[in-house]
């Protein structure tokens, strides 16, 4: 396998331009929808390169919007995005595969407050206080609490004294833990994973509300990506639970594997989006 | 001891000065570092403030504090991280918006966002008053707003110098403690090092200074309690004051020794003179009746043909005894024999020949160093007897296989002779009575050799000196030449 790949590269190389050569690596956009550390990413990259027979390049950016833009203008082939931007731009991309978390392709949004804050029991208790969202394109970290405020009849703009976007879910948890914000909205999967990895951080926060389940942030493919590559990439991800190396990587994600989405998986997010964006 | 004290005191004073200096330096250092940090932070904060990025601003002000360096790294490495440190009260950083409300603070719980700083207490109100009263856009340090805190205020400005907010770094002076302790440690180590080097040096110098003095004073203490000739002091020799004193003291000792020597020789001379007068008187008193008795015996022997054999034997016995007395008295009574020819080189050669048998019998070596090759205006018989006596004494005193030296010189005024041997040296006790009659304790001779020698030299107005130490014994004879007879 490796040897054929090597020969193929040698025969191809003289005929193609520099740009084509650079583009010959598979580019994958990543958002902080999962816990990513560089050591883990390097291992995952190695795994994927072996499976795909091509070099793999992870593209990371500070916020969801930039990654989404990269998908929209075709600068990345695949991306691990939140369900919200997928739903929003579904004409330009499609779901390649969806992670399976605790047996289902689903997750929740958590509302958290500081552990020392015993009074706050509901979202209403946070009125007039400081609140941290994760990213404006995050379902769990923005869309869900916005929709909830609207559903309760509040004006999301004036409800809190001050809000800010902390970027990653981990930052939201830290902002609440140190008291920079009185409350925050966070991806439940990231929170739970962080609770296992760094309990000293999450135990300084308290979950006061868990949302209903939504479709887990999917791995999407841009429109027009090479169908063969698309298939191979999907197989590589979905085959992880079938190999020892893949399972070890999945364990670090706290994921069970990757599966095929059913058509109705993201209707919940779509409903929230329509609700919030109309409001 | 005092040198050590001086060194210790100097080290103490220097250390104190250094410590005060170190404290001021670390204070200046702290403030200057904080101002530098504040300047950098204020520029980093500019985009965050402009775009209202609270989290970015928070991360920016926390970056110099301990929060992320350890924690973020640990998270990325998947290691067990430290609990994210909220800013510690020793080092507080907060950003105020243009209305002096808290924008973001290193201790968010203490300083929540949107809180009006002026309402947090009198010091905060004073700080806000000063910040708002300032027109200057440059960083400033307030060390009198808070007791025990240094407050650095740095305005955050947009590119067009429009104010975006204010960065406040409030540092506790307790932060100086570790720096100061560090400086303290260095100063103490340095001082100890200097002391380790200086103390032995000081001790050495002090010793160099005081040792000769102590030695000198110990030596001086012996004067008066011991005889000067016994005082052997190895005194410091140098050109400094101590060296001068030592030199003077040595001179004084020498003079004392000379004086003692002089006194001793005077006493000896006087005693010898008294003994000489006594013996001469006794000898004369004995000689007169002795001459009569010997004459009577001679007359008796000449007259009377028929004598009683018993009486003859008795008379002979008497005569022998009287002759012996006469010999002894004659030896005691050294009389100048005026009739004597001048000393010639042949006389000296005779002496050499005369002692040769004794020299050979004892297996000695005679070194004959004679520079006299002309007659000398001295009575030859006396000089011959003096030299012979001294040489025979030397031979007698020498150990088997030793060496006897005879050195002879003459000039216009004096005749010099030195006879030396390497035998047993003459003890102090013997030396005091060396020239007195019957003073020698050895079994050989009648003990009158040196007495006779002395008497002869006295009659010639000469001098004899003896030097005796472990290695050599020297008799030196100086005789003045007879006037008008020098050759």
Interface residues (C-beta under 8 A of the other chain):
Chain A: X37 X38 X39 X40 X130 X132 X161 X162 X164 X165 X166 X167 X170 X171 X174 X175 X177 X178 X179 X180 X197 X198 X200 X201 X204
Chain B: X52 X53 X54 X55 X58 X75 X76 X77 X78 X81 X83 X84 X86 X104 X108 X109 X112 X113 X114
